[in-house]
C-alpha cells in the first residue's frame, strides 16, 4: 500500500468578482446618507453648546461687574445721588450699568439700591442682569447696624 499523504484542498487559481476587496456602491451610498444625517445634527449641537458657553460667560462677567459697582456705590455713598449710570471703561466696553434707588416696599426707612448691567449679543440681542441690596439711609437709627445685604438675580431687559 502506498504511503498515506494528507489530503490538501485545491487552492483556487483566481478569485471570483464577488470576493474582491473594496466597497460596493450600496455601502458607499449608505455611508454618505448616514453622514448627511449625522453631520448637521452634530454641528447644531456644537453651535448650541458654543452659544450656551458664550451666554454663561457674559452672565458671569456681568454679575461680577454689577456686584463690584453695587459695592462701590454703597461704600462711597454715591447711591444717595439717585439713579446714575455709565460704562465699565476700556476693559469691558460692551457692558454698561444703571443704578436705581427705590424705597423698599415694606419699610420707608430702608432703601433698595439696584445695579442693572446691560450688554448686547449678536445671538440674543439686548440682555441684562440685576443685582440689588438694601441700605439704611444715613441719619436713621438702624444705619449704625448692618447696613446691607446683597441678593443677585438674573432677569430680562429692565
Protein Blocks (a to p, Z undefined) as FASTA:
>chain_A
ZZdddddddddfbdcfklpgcddfklmmmmmmmmmmmmmmmmmmmmmmmmmmmmmmmmmm
mmmmmmmmmmmmmmnopmmnopadddebjmlmmbccdddddddfkbmkbccddddddddd
fklopaddddddddddehiaklmmcfbdcdddddddZZ
